[in-house]
Amino acid sequence: TEGIFRVPGDIDEVNALKVQMDRWELPGEILDPHVPGSLLKLWYRELYEPLIPPSYYRRCVDSYDNPEAAIAVVQSLPEINRLVLCYLLNFLQVFARSENSKV
């Protein structure tokens, strides 16, 4: 699908899916893959605390071109932040594969 994370899902469908998920209800059939993609982006935007805390910002910027330093920053994150970030990165790697291009 073209740009699953670039093309926004229908806002009404995204909001309806969010309400279902907030109620711990399993959604029915979702025909537009952009809807769950938009919901995932919304979930990350609405986190009470950012996945990468502001106190780590400078270290992240400084280590952008140094893989060892970047890994050290990730490893120093609070455990829940590190686990969620690693899960997100693994998930995004699926879409980075050539058969799933145009993310």
DSSP file with accessible surface (Angstrom, degrees, kcal/mol):
  #  RESIDUE AA STRUCTURE BP1 BP2  ACC     N-H-->O    O-->H-N    N-H-->O    O-->H-N    TCO  KAPPA ALPHA  PHI   PSI    X-CA   Y-CA   Z-CA
    1    1 A T    >         0   0  115      0, 0.0     3,-0.7     0, 0.0     2,-0.3   0.000 360.0 360.0 360.0 135.9    0.0    0.0    0.0
    2    2 A E  T 3   -     0   0  112      1,-0.2     5,-0.2     2,-0.1   101,-0.1  -0.412 360.0 -22.8 -63.2 117.1    1.3    3.4   -0.9
    3    3 A G  T >>  -     0   0    1     99,-2.5     4,-3.4    -2,-0.3     3,-1.1   0.862  64.3-175.5  54.1  55.2    2.6    5.3    2.1
    4    4 A I  T <4 S+     0   0   25     -3,-0.7    -1,-0.1    98,-0.3    99,-0.1   0.814  90.9  32.0 -54.4 -29.9    0.8    3.5    4.9
    5    5 A F  T 34 S+     0   0   32     98,-1.0    -1,-0.3     1,-0.1    -2,-0.1   0.472 121.6  51.3-103.5  -4.6    2.4    6.0    7.3
    6    6 A R  T <4 S+     0   0  180     -3,-1.1    -2,-0.2    97,-0.4    -3,-0.1   0.794  99.2  64.1 -96.3 -40.4    2.5    8.9    4.8
    7    7 A V  S  < S-     0   0   60     -4,-3.4    -1,-0.1    -5,-0.2    31,-0.1  -0.783  87.4-128.9 -88.6 122.4   -1.1    8.9    3.7
    8    8 A P        -     0   0   96      0, 0.0    27,-0.2     0, 0.0    26,-0.1  -0.420  16.8-124.1 -73.3 145.9   -3.5    9.8    6.5
    9    9 A G        -     0   0   10     25,-0.7     2,-0.1    26,-0.2    26,-0.0  -0.422  47.7 -72.9 -77.9 162.8   -6.4    7.5    7.2
   10   10 A D     >  -     0   0   73      1,-0.2     4,-2.6    -2,-0.1     3,-0.2  -0.386  44.2-137.1 -57.4 125.7  -10.0    8.9    7.3
   11   11 A I  H  > S+     0   0  107      1,-0.2     4,-2.7     2,-0.2     5,-0.2   0.851 101.3  52.5 -61.1 -36.4  -10.1   11.0   10.5
   12   12 A D  H  > S+     0   0  116      2,-0.2     4,-2.3     1,-0.2    -1,-0.2   0.914 111.9  45.7 -66.8 -40.6  -13.6    9.7   11.5
   13   13 A E  H  > S+     0   0   90     -3,-0.2     4,-2.5     2,-0.2    -2,-0.2   0.892 112.5  51.3 -67.7 -39.1  -12.5    6.1   11.0
   14   14 A V  H  X S+     0   0    4     -4,-2.6     4,-2.6     2,-0.2    -2,-0.2   0.945 112.2  46.3 -62.4 -46.3   -9.3    6.7   13.0
   15   15 A N  H  X S+     0   0   73     -4,-2.7     4,-2.3     2,-0.2    -2,-0.2   0.891 112.0  50.7 -65.0 -39.4  -11.3    8.3   15.9
   16   16 A A  H  X S+     0   0   55     -4,-2.3     4,-2.2     2,-0.2    -1,-0.2   0.922 111.8  47.8 -64.1 -41.6  -13.8    5.5   15.9
   17   17 A L  H  X S+     0   0   11     -4,-2.5     4,-2.7     2,-0.2    -2,-0.2   0.906 109.8  53.5 -65.7 -38.5  -11.0    2.9   16.0
   18   18 A K  H  X S+     0   0   48     -4,-2.6     4,-2.9     2,-0.2    -2,-0.2   0.928 107.7  50.3 -61.5 -43.9   -9.3    4.9   18.8
   19   19 A V  H  X S+     0   0   61     -4,-2.3     4,-1.4     1,-0.2    -1,-0.2   0.931 111.1  49.2 -61.5 -43.5  -12.6    4.8   20.8
   20   20 A Q  H  <>S+     0   0   57     -4,-2.2     5,-2.8     1,-0.2     3,-0.4   0.933 113.1  46.2 -60.0 -46.4  -12.8    1.1   20.3
   21   21 A M  H ><5S+     0   0   93     -4,-2.7     3,-1.7     1,-0.2    -2,-0.2   0.883 108.1  56.2 -66.9 -37.6   -9.2    0.5   21.4
   22   22 A D  H 3<5S+     0   0  100     -4,-2.9    -1,-0.2     1,-0.3    -2,-0.2   0.793 109.1  47.9 -62.9 -27.6   -9.7    2.8   24.4
   23   23 A R  T 3<5S-     0   0  164     -4,-1.4    -1,-0.3    -3,-0.4    -2,-0.2   0.314 116.7-117.0 -91.9   3.8  -12.6    0.6   25.5
   24   24 A W  T < 5 +     0   0  237     -3,-1.7     2,-0.4     1,-0.2    -3,-0.2   0.804  65.4 148.7  61.9  31.9  -10.4   -2.6   24.9
   25   25 A E      < -     0   0   83     -5,-2.8    -1,-0.2    -6,-0.2    -2,-0.1  -0.801  51.8-119.6 -95.2 137.5  -12.8   -3.7   22.2
   26   26 A L        -     0   0  162     -2,-0.4     2,-0.1    -3,-0.1    -5,-0.0  -0.594  33.9-122.3 -73.7 131.8  -11.4   -5.7   19.3
   27   27 A P        -     0   0   45      0, 0.0     3,-0.1     0, 0.0    -1,-0.1  -0.358  18.7-125.6 -73.1 156.3  -12.1   -3.8   16.1
   28   28 A G        -     0   0   55      1,-0.2     2,-0.2    -2,-0.1     0, 0.0   0.071  62.8 -36.1 -77.0-158.5  -14.0   -5.3   13.2
   29   29 A E        -     0   0  171      1,-0.1     2,-0.6     2,-0.0    -1,-0.2  -0.427  57.5-155.7 -67.9 130.4  -12.7   -5.6    9.7
   30   30 A I        -     0   0   66     -2,-0.2    -1,-0.1     1,-0.1     0, 0.0  -0.948  12.8-178.8-110.0 115.4  -10.5   -2.6    8.8
   31   31 A L        +     0   0  140     -2,-0.6    -1,-0.1     1,-0.1     3,-0.1   0.747  66.3  65.3 -86.8 -27.1  -10.4   -2.1    5.0
   32   32 A D    >   -     0   0   44      1,-0.1     3,-1.6   -22,-0.0    -1,-0.1  -0.863  63.2-161.7-102.9 112.5   -8.1    0.9    4.9
   33   33 A P  T 3> S+     0   0   43      0, 0.0     4,-1.4     0, 0.0    -1,-0.1   0.708  87.8  69.4 -66.5 -15.1   -4.6    0.2    6.1
   34   34 A H  H 3> S+     0   0   24      1,-0.2     4,-2.6     2,-0.2   -25,-0.7   0.765  88.1  65.9 -72.9 -22.8   -4.0    3.9    6.5
   35   35 A V  H <> S+     0   0    3     -3,-1.6     4,-2.4     2,-0.2   -26,-0.2   0.973 105.4  38.6 -66.5 -54.4   -6.4    4.0    9.5
   36   36 A P  H  > S+     0   0   53      0, 0.0     4,-2.5     0, 0.0    -1,-0.2   0.888 115.5  55.6 -65.2 -31.3   -4.4    1.8   11.9
   37   37 A G  H  X S+     0   0    4     -4,-1.4     4,-2.0     2,-0.2    -2,-0.2   0.937 110.1  45.0 -62.1 -43.2   -1.2    3.5   10.6
   38   38 A S  H  X S+     0   0   13     -4,-2.6     4,-2.5     1,-0.2    -1,-0.2   0.880 111.4  53.3 -67.2 -37.7   -2.7    6.9   11.5
   39   39 A L  H  X S+     0   0   27     -4,-2.4     4,-2.7     2,-0.2    -2,-0.2   0.912 107.1  51.5 -65.1 -39.8   -3.9    5.5   14.9
   40   40 A L  H  X S+     0   0   49     -4,-2.5     4,-2.1     2,-0.2    -2,-0.2   0.944 111.2  47.2 -61.9 -45.6   -0.3    4.3   15.7
   41   41 A K  H  X S+     0   0   68     -4,-2.0     4,-2.2     1,-0.2    -2,-0.2   0.915 112.0  51.1 -62.1 -39.7    1.1    7.8   14.9
   42   42 A L  H  X S+     0   0   25     -4,-2.5     4,-2.2     2,-0.2    -2,-0.2   0.912 106.6  54.6 -63.0 -42.1   -1.6    9.4   17.0
   43   43 A W  H  < S+     0   0  130     -4,-2.7     4,-0.4     1,-0.2    -1,-0.2   0.936 110.2  45.8 -59.1 -45.4   -0.8    7.1   19.9
   44   44 A Y  H >< S+     0   0   51     -4,-2.1     3,-0.9     1,-0.2    -1,-0.2   0.891 112.5  50.9 -66.5 -38.4    2.8    8.1   19.9
   45   45 A R  H 3< S+     0   0  170     -4,-2.2    -1,-0.2     1,-0.2    -2,-0.2   0.839 110.7  49.6 -65.4 -33.0    1.9   11.8   19.6
   46   46 A E  T 3< S+     0   0  111     -4,-2.2    -1,-0.2    -5,-0.2    -2,-0.2   0.392  77.2 129.9 -91.7   4.3   -0.5   11.5   22.5
   47   47 A L    <   -     0   0   50     -3,-0.9    -3,-0.0    -4,-0.4     4,-0.0  -0.327  62.7-131.8 -56.9 140.0    1.9    9.8   24.9
   48   48 A Y  S    S+     0   0  211      1,-0.2    -1,-0.1     2,-0.0    -3,-0.0   0.920  97.2  26.0 -61.3 -44.3    2.0   11.7   28.2
   49   49 A E  S    S-     0   0  116      4,-0.0    -1,-0.2     1,-0.0    -3,-0.0  -0.952 101.1-104.1-115.8 139.9    5.8   11.6   28.2
   50   50 A P        -     0   0   60      0, 0.0    -5,-0.1     0, 0.0    -2,-0.0  -0.245  26.1-118.7 -60.8 151.5    7.7   11.4   24.9
   51   51 A L  S    S+     0   0   26      1,-0.2    34,-0.1    -7,-0.2    33,-0.1   0.892 113.3  41.6 -58.4 -39.8    9.2    8.1   24.0
   52   52 A I  S    S-     0   0   68     25,-0.1    -1,-0.2    33,-0.0     5,-0.1  -0.931 101.1-130.0-108.4 107.4   12.6    9.8   24.1
   53   53 A P    >   -     0   0   20      0, 0.0     3,-2.4     0, 0.0     4,-0.4  -0.170  17.7-114.0 -58.3 149.9   12.6   12.1   27.1
   54   54 A P  G >  S+     0   0   94      0, 0.0     3,-1.6     0, 0.0     4,-0.5   0.823 114.4  66.2 -54.4 -32.0   13.7   15.7   26.5
   55   55 A S  G 3  S+     0   0   98      1,-0.3     4,-0.3     2,-0.1     3,-0.1   0.687 101.6  49.7 -66.3 -13.8   16.7   15.1   28.7
   56   56 A Y  G <> S+     0   0   39     -3,-2.4     4,-2.3     1,-0.1    -1,-0.3   0.480  84.0  95.1 -98.5  -5.5   18.0   12.7   26.1
   57   57 A Y  H <> S+     0   0  148     -3,-1.6     4,-2.6    -4,-0.4     5,-0.2   0.925  84.0  46.2 -55.9 -52.2   17.5   15.1   23.2
   58   58 A R  H  > S+     0   0  141     -4,-0.5     4,-2.8     1,-0.2    -1,-0.2   0.918 112.9  50.7 -60.6 -42.3   21.1   16.5   23.0
   59   59 A R  H  > S+     0   0  109     -4,-0.3     4,-1.2     1,-0.2    -1,-0.2   0.887 110.5  50.2 -64.0 -37.6   22.6   13.0   23.3
   60   60 A C  H  < S+     0   0   37     -4,-2.3     3,-0.4     2,-0.2     4,-0.2   0.939 112.6  45.5 -64.8 -46.9   20.5   11.8   20.5
   61   61 A V  H >< S+     0   0   53     -4,-2.6     3,-1.3     1,-0.2     4,-0.2   0.926 112.9  51.0 -62.4 -43.6   21.4   14.7   18.2
   62   62 A D  H 3< S+     0   0   98     -4,-2.8     3,-0.3     1,-0.2    -1,-0.2   0.744 112.7  46.1 -67.7 -22.7   25.1   14.3   19.1
   63   63 A S  T >< S+     0   0    7     -4,-1.2     3,-1.8    -3,-0.4     7,-0.4   0.273  74.4 112.4-106.0  14.7   25.1   10.6   18.3
   64   64 A Y  T <  S+     0   0  189     -3,-1.3    -1,-0.2     1,-0.3    -2,-0.1   0.809  87.9  35.1 -59.2 -30.1   23.2   10.6   15.0
   65   65 A D  T 3  S+     0   0  107     -3,-0.3    -1,-0.3    -4,-0.2    -2,-0.1   0.241 105.6  76.5-109.7  16.1   26.3    9.6   13.0
   66   66 A N    <>  -     0   0   67     -3,-1.8     4,-2.7     1,-0.1     5,-0.2  -0.880  58.5-167.8-129.4  97.3   27.9    7.3   15.6
   67   67 A P  H  > S+     0   0   83      0, 0.0     4,-2.6     0, 0.0     5,-0.2   0.873  88.7  51.6 -55.3 -40.2   26.1    3.9   15.9
   68   68 A E  H  > S+     0   0  140      1,-0.2     4,-2.1     2,-0.2     5,-0.1   0.920 112.3  45.5 -64.7 -42.4   27.9    2.9   19.1
   69   69 A A  H  > S+     0   0   33      2,-0.2     4,-2.1     1,-0.2    -1,-0.2   0.899 112.0  52.3 -67.3 -39.0   26.9    6.2   20.8
   70   70 A A  H  X S+     0   0   36     -4,-2.7     4,-2.4    -7,-0.4    -2,-0.2   0.920 109.5  49.1 -63.6 -42.1   23.3    5.9   19.5
   71   71 A I  H  X S+     0   0   93     -4,-2.6     4,-3.0    -5,-0.2    -1,-0.2   0.910 109.0  53.4 -62.6 -40.5   23.1    2.4   20.9
   72   72 A A  H  X S+     0   0   44     -4,-2.1     4,-1.3     2,-0.2    -1,-0.2   0.898 107.8  50.6 -62.6 -38.5   24.4    3.6   24.2
   73   73 A V  H  X S+     0   0    8     -4,-2.1     4,-0.6     2,-0.2     3,-0.5   0.949 112.2  46.8 -63.8 -47.7   21.7    6.3   24.3
   74   74 A V  H >< S+     0   0   36     -4,-2.4     3,-1.3     1,-0.2    -2,-0.2   0.932 111.2  51.7 -61.0 -43.1   19.0    3.7   23.6
   75   75 A Q  H 3< S+     0   0  134     -4,-3.0    -1,-0.2     1,-0.3    -2,-0.2   0.768 107.2  54.0 -67.0 -22.7   20.4    1.4   26.3
   76   76 A S  H 3< S+     0   0   45     -4,-1.3    -1,-0.3    -3,-0.5    -2,-0.2   0.536  85.2 107.8 -89.6  -5.6   20.4    4.2   28.8
   77   77 A L  S << S-     0   0    9     -3,-1.3   -25,-0.1    -4,-0.6     5,-0.0  -0.290  89.2 -83.6 -64.5 155.7   16.7    5.0   28.3
   78   78 A P     >  -     0   0   57      0, 0.0     4,-2.7     0, 0.0     5,-0.2  -0.301  49.9-107.6 -55.2 147.7   14.2    4.1   31.1
   79   79 A E  H  > S+     0   0  131      1,-0.2     4,-2.8     2,-0.2     5,-0.2   0.878 116.4  47.3 -53.3 -48.3   13.3    0.4   30.5
   80   80 A I  H  > S+     0   0  113      1,-0.2     4,-2.5     2,-0.2     5,-0.2   0.921 113.6  49.0 -64.4 -38.2    9.7    0.9   29.3
   81   81 A N  H  > S+     0   0   26     -3,-0.2     4,-2.7     2,-0.2    -1,-0.2   0.926 112.5  48.4 -63.6 -44.8   10.9    3.6   26.8
   82   82 A R  H  X S+     0   0   73     -4,-2.7     4,-2.8     2,-0.2     5,-0.2   0.932 112.3  48.3 -62.5 -44.4   13.7    1.4   25.6
   83   83 A L  H  X S+     0   0   86     -4,-2.8     4,-2.3    -5,-0.2    -2,-0.2   0.929 114.3  45.0 -64.2 -44.3   11.3   -1.6   25.1
   84   84 A V  H  X S+     0   0   36     -4,-2.5     4,-2.7    -5,-0.2    -1,-0.2   0.920 113.9  49.9 -67.1 -41.4    8.7    0.4   23.3
   85   85 A L  H  X S+     0   0   18     -4,-2.7     4,-2.8    -5,-0.2    -2,-0.2   0.937 111.8  47.9 -62.3 -45.2   11.3    2.1   21.1
   86   86 A C  H  X S+     0   0   49     -4,-2.8     4,-2.5     2,-0.2    -1,-0.2   0.904 111.8  50.1 -64.0 -39.3   12.9   -1.2   20.2
   87   87 A Y  H  X S+     0   0  167     -4,-2.3     4,-2.7    -5,-0.2    -1,-0.2   0.936 111.4  48.9 -62.7 -45.2    9.5   -2.7   19.4
   88   88 A L  H  X S+     0   0   29     -4,-2.7     4,-2.9     1,-0.2    -2,-0.2   0.929 111.2  49.5 -60.2 -45.4    8.7    0.3   17.2
   89   89 A L  H  X S+     0   0   81     -4,-2.8     4,-1.8     2,-0.2    -1,-0.2   0.917 111.7  48.2 -62.7 -41.7   12.0    0.0   15.3
   90   90 A N  H  X S+     0   0   97     -4,-2.5     4,-1.0     2,-0.2    -1,-0.2   0.922 112.3  50.0 -62.8 -42.5   11.5   -3.7   14.7
   91   91 A F  H >X S+     0   0   70     -4,-2.7     4,-0.9     1,-0.2     3,-0.7   0.928 110.5  49.0 -60.8 -45.6    8.0   -3.0   13.5
   92   92 A L  H 3X S+     0   0   65     -4,-2.9     4,-1.1     1,-0.2    -1,-0.2   0.811 100.5  65.4 -68.0 -27.3    9.2   -0.3   11.1
   93   93 A Q  H 3X S+     0   0  113     -4,-1.8     4,-0.8     1,-0.2    -1,-0.2   0.847  94.4  60.6 -63.2 -31.0   11.9   -2.6    9.8
   94   94 A V  H X< S+     0   0   54     -4,-1.0     3,-0.8    -3,-0.7    -1,-0.2   0.931 107.7  44.1 -59.6 -43.0    9.2   -4.8    8.4
   95   95 A F  H 3< S+     0   0   41     -4,-0.9     8,-0.2     1,-0.2    -1,-0.2   0.686 104.6  63.8 -77.3 -16.6    8.0   -1.9    6.3
   96   96 A A  H 3< S+     0   0   80     -4,-1.1    -1,-0.2    -3,-0.2    -2,-0.2   0.661  79.0 106.1 -82.2 -13.8   11.5   -1.0    5.2
   97   97 A R  S X< S-     0   0  131     -4,-0.8     3,-2.0    -3,-0.8    -3,-0.0  -0.297  86.0-112.7 -64.3 152.3   11.9   -4.3    3.4
   98   98 A S  G >  S+     0   0  102      1,-0.3     3,-1.4     2,-0.2    -1,-0.1   0.844 115.9  57.4 -59.6 -34.5   11.8   -4.0   -0.4
   99   99 A E  G 3  S+     0   0  132      1,-0.3    -1,-0.3     2,-0.0    -4,-0.1   0.674 112.6  43.2 -72.5 -11.5    8.5   -5.9   -0.7
  100  100 A N  G <  S+     0   0   58     -3,-2.0    -1,-0.3    -6,-0.2    -2,-0.2  -0.067  88.4 147.2-118.5  32.4    6.9   -3.3    1.6
  101  101 A S    <   +     0   0   70     -3,-1.4   -98,-0.1     1,-0.2    -5,-0.1  -0.016  41.9  55.6 -67.2 174.5    8.5   -0.2    0.1
  102  102 A K              0   0  121   -100,-0.1   -99,-2.5    -6,-0.1   -98,-0.3   0.851 360.0 360.0  68.9  39.3    6.9    3.2   -0.2
  103  103 A V              0   0   41     -8,-0.2   -98,-1.0  -100,-0.2   -97,-0.4   0.817 360.0 360.0 -69.3 360.0    6.3    3.5    3.6
